[in-house]
Amino acid sequence: MDSQDLNFEFTWAFNIQVTEKNSGKYTQVTNKELEFIRSMVGPERMSTGESVLELHSKDESFHQRRKPDVVVWPLRTEEISQILKMADERRIPVTPWGAGTSLEGNPIPLEGGILLDLQQMNHVLELRTEDLQVRVEAGVLYKELNQHLSRFGLFFPPDPGASATVGGMVANNASGIRTVKYGATKDFVLSMVVVLPSGEVIRIGTNATKSSSGYDLCRLFVGSEGTLGLVTEVTLRLIGLPAEFMAAVVQFDLIREATDTVIQIMRSGLSPAALEFLDAPTVRVVNQFKKLSLEERPTLFIEFHGASAMGLKEELELVKEICGEHRSLRFDSGIGREKRNRLWEARYGVRESIKVNDPGFHPLVIDTAVPISKYSDLVAWGQKIIEKKGLKGYAFGHAGSGNLHMEILGIPEEKAQWQRVREAEEEIVYFALECGGTATGEHGIGIGKRKFMKKEHGESLLLMKQIKKLLDPNGIMNPGKIFE
Ligand SMILES: Cc1cc2nc3c(=O)[nH]c(=O)nc-3n(C[C@H](O)[C@H](O)[C@H](O)COP(=O)(O)OP(=O)(O)OC[C@H]3O[C@@H](n4cnc5c(N)ncnc54)[C@H](O)[C@@H]3O)c2cc1C
């Protein structure tokens, strides 16, 4: 097995066709370009082998696969700069690749061309413990980074769960379970080195944790999904590892009781480090495949971080009171480190558990986020739509951040059923937008959410397109993403 195979944690046992189609707007990679790339990186850090191209034709979504013409593993910013300069001059598409764990087709090279896999740019370049900052290459896996940082009592909180790279997290503005307290990736990026589509290398941002100097270009590149340039280096702000934690599992009879509790906790001035909602079917699959033994009911996983056990105990008492007011049936807070780790492993394993429970199906993942006061309405609406369409779905999510995931099961080849899945998606996303929310809280637009951009952004979508045109006039960077 090629070492690049290890990028993938799991793939759905599902046959998604690979397309060779392209729009005709771009130039194909020929021997001349391959020779140029070889002169840059040598023969061992590029491949046109079928299995390598196949592995880079898909992410973790159901979207149509497309192979690149060549995969390159650069080691230096300068190599990327030279390759982008050549590609821009010859109108060859370039797609950056982190670990391929996206859920919206974000890194699929829709027009073929050159795929730059950052996996080998995986070094921690500088750790400044005194400033709580680290400078890393973009291909570093965030889990490995956190293992390294833990020896110094530090961590980088955004945690998408999958084995993602820092570059991929920056590009998708990833977040996760701990975002409710600490923030998303955008809140941790201080400066970056970016290679523009022309090959020009720029450094943006500073090492100051606050700045009012000029346009915030870091925020422009965060969430740009590789469509504006390629990030090779990132300086991240870090957090001290909390001295104490306390976790609780709370169960309810009704979904609305659970979600109203979330709203009340967030309004009460408490600051949970995690506040996750799971509906009863989701609890059922994690019980089965992640060895939990919870009652199959609407459930909240809650965690607090702090400096003293006493302070956390007081916070948990207040949470217990709020849960009681919303008729909680069980409040289990005597949770030690081992059980707490199992709970979070189960939560991170929801998608995998659904996959094992429902073989042959492919879920469409809803990733809407709304202002917290609308969370209960969003969850109720989602449940209603799934039922109305006669579909099977699971509801869970980073509730404290107003983020709801629903995995709606379907089979893309079964046209009528898949049509109902897509209609359900649209009804749920449009409801979230009417609540002042977003189509995607953390997975990005990729291919799957492009159709919601106009509705969500209105006239400002034009400005986004103009920015894209300014930075990438030939449209070579990750074409076909974000915009329809
Ligand atoms: C089981 C599972 C659970 C998940 N849970 C979460 C979650 O809780 N929260 C969450 O936010 N996400 C989640 N995800 C989605 C995914 O893990 C994140 O979006 C992650 O940030 C993708 O990182 P990656 O390294 O795999 O990037 P890739 O998927 O390889 O790429 C992502 C995008 O970034 C671009 N890109 C990659 N590297 C660079 C670079 N160096 N410069 C410029 N552009 C680049 C690519 O072109 C692509 O558009 C989950 C995925 C799975 C499979």
PDBQT file of the ligand as one rigid body, heavy atoms in Angstrom, charges set to zero:
ROOT
HETATM    1  C1  LIG A 501     -15.854  11.695  10.507  1.00  0.00    +0.000 C 
HETATM    2  C2  LIG A 501     -15.672  13.154  10.177  1.00  0.00    +0.000 A 
HETATM    3  C3  LIG A 501     -16.027  14.106  11.113  1.00  0.00    +0.000 A 
HETATM    4  C4  LIG A 501     -15.841  15.464  10.839  1.00  0.00    +0.000 A 
HETATM    5  N1  LIG A 501     -16.195  16.376  11.785  1.00  0.00    +0.000 NA
HETATM    6  C5  LIG A 501     -15.954  17.683  11.573  1.00  0.00    +0.000 A 
HETATM    7  C6  LIG A 501     -16.231  18.652  12.590  1.00  0.00    +0.000 A 
HETATM    8  O1  LIG A 501     -16.701  18.343  13.690  1.00  0.00    +0.000 OA
HETATM    9  N2  LIG A 501     -15.947  19.950  12.321  1.00  0.00    +0.000 N 
HETATM   10  C7  LIG A 501     -15.408  20.333  11.119  1.00  0.00    +0.000 A 
HETATM   11  O2  LIG A 501     -15.143  21.525  10.958  1.00  0.00    +0.000 OA
HETATM   12  N3  LIG A 501     -15.166  19.446  10.137  1.00  0.00    +0.000 NA
HETATM   13  C8  LIG A 501     -15.406  18.135  10.322  1.00  0.00    +0.000 A 
HETATM   14  N4  LIG A 501     -15.113  17.226   9.337  1.00  0.00    +0.000 N 
HETATM   15  C9  LIG A 501     -14.641  17.716   8.014  1.00  0.00    +0.000 C 
HETATM   16  C10 LIG A 501     -13.116  17.817   7.816  1.00  0.00    +0.000 C 
HETATM   17  O3  LIG A 501     -12.403  16.985   8.715  1.00  0.00    +0.000 OA
HETATM   18  C11 LIG A 501     -12.653  19.273   7.964  1.00  0.00    +0.000 C 
HETATM   19  O4  LIG A 501     -13.277  20.094   7.000  1.00  0.00    +0.000 OA
HETATM   20  C12 LIG A 501     -11.127  19.442   7.826  1.00  0.00    +0.000 C 
HETATM   21  O5  LIG A 501     -10.803  20.781   8.085  1.00  0.00    +0.000 OA
HETATM   22  C13 LIG A 501     -10.555  19.073   6.463  1.00  0.00    +0.000 C 
HETATM   23  O6  LIG A 501      -9.139  19.049   6.569  1.00  0.00    +0.000 OA
HETATM   24  P1  LIG A 501      -8.239  18.215   5.567  1.00  0.00    +0.000 P 
HETATM   25  O7  LIG A 501      -6.817  18.371   5.992  1.00  0.00    +0.000 OA
HETATM   26  O8  LIG A 501      -8.735  16.839   5.410  1.00  0.00    +0.000 OA
HETATM   27  O9  LIG A 501      -8.451  19.053   4.235  1.00  0.00    +0.000 OA
HETATM   28  P2  LIG A 501      -8.924  18.560   2.784  1.00  0.00    +0.000 P 
HETATM   29  O10 LIG A 501     -10.223  17.863   2.896  1.00  0.00    +0.000 OA
HETATM   30  O11 LIG A 501      -7.818  17.853   2.110  1.00  0.00    +0.000 OA
HETATM   31  O12 LIG A 501      -9.117  19.979   2.082  1.00  0.00    +0.000 OA
HETATM   32  C14 LIG A 501     -10.084  20.870   2.534  1.00  0.00    +0.000 C 
HETATM   33  C15 LIG A 501     -10.106  22.122   1.660  1.00  0.00    +0.000 C 
HETATM   34  O13 LIG A 501      -8.952  22.882   1.932  1.00  0.00    +0.000 OA
HETATM   35  C16 LIG A 501      -8.151  23.068   0.774  1.00  0.00    +0.000 C 
HETATM   36  N5  LIG A 501      -6.779  22.989   1.283  1.00  0.00    +0.000 N 
HETATM   37  C17 LIG A 501      -6.185  21.954   1.920  1.00  0.00    +0.000 A 
HETATM   38  N6  LIG A 501      -4.943  22.296   2.305  1.00  0.00    +0.000 NA
HETATM   39  C18 LIG A 501      -4.757  23.582   1.904  1.00  0.00    +0.000 A 
HETATM   40  C19 LIG A 501      -3.684  24.503   2.006  1.00  0.00    +0.000 A 
HETATM   41  N7  LIG A 501      -2.535  24.161   2.593  1.00  0.00    +0.000 N 
HETATM   42  N8  LIG A 501      -3.843  25.742   1.480  1.00  0.00    +0.000 NA
HETATM   43  C20 LIG A 501      -4.996  26.097   0.873  1.00  0.00    +0.000 A 
HETATM   44  N9  LIG A 501      -6.057  25.268   0.755  1.00  0.00    +0.000 NA
HETATM   45  C21 LIG A 501      -5.922  24.029   1.264  1.00  0.00    +0.000 A 
HETATM   46  C22 LIG A 501      -8.574  21.971  -0.187  1.00  0.00    +0.000 C 
HETATM   47  O14 LIG A 501      -8.388  22.353  -1.535  1.00  0.00    +0.000 OA
HETATM   48  C23 LIG A 501     -10.061  21.857   0.164  1.00  0.00    +0.000 C 
HETATM   49  O15 LIG A 501     -10.796  22.864  -0.481  1.00  0.00    +0.000 OA
HETATM   50  C24 LIG A 501     -15.288  15.869   9.584  1.00  0.00    +0.000 A 
HETATM   51  C25 LIG A 501     -14.921  14.900   8.655  1.00  0.00    +0.000 A 
HETATM   52  C26 LIG A 501     -15.108  13.554   8.926  1.00  0.00    +0.000 A 
HETATM   53  C27 LIG A 501     -14.686  12.547   7.899  1.00  0.00    +0.000 C 
ENDROOT
TORSDOF 0
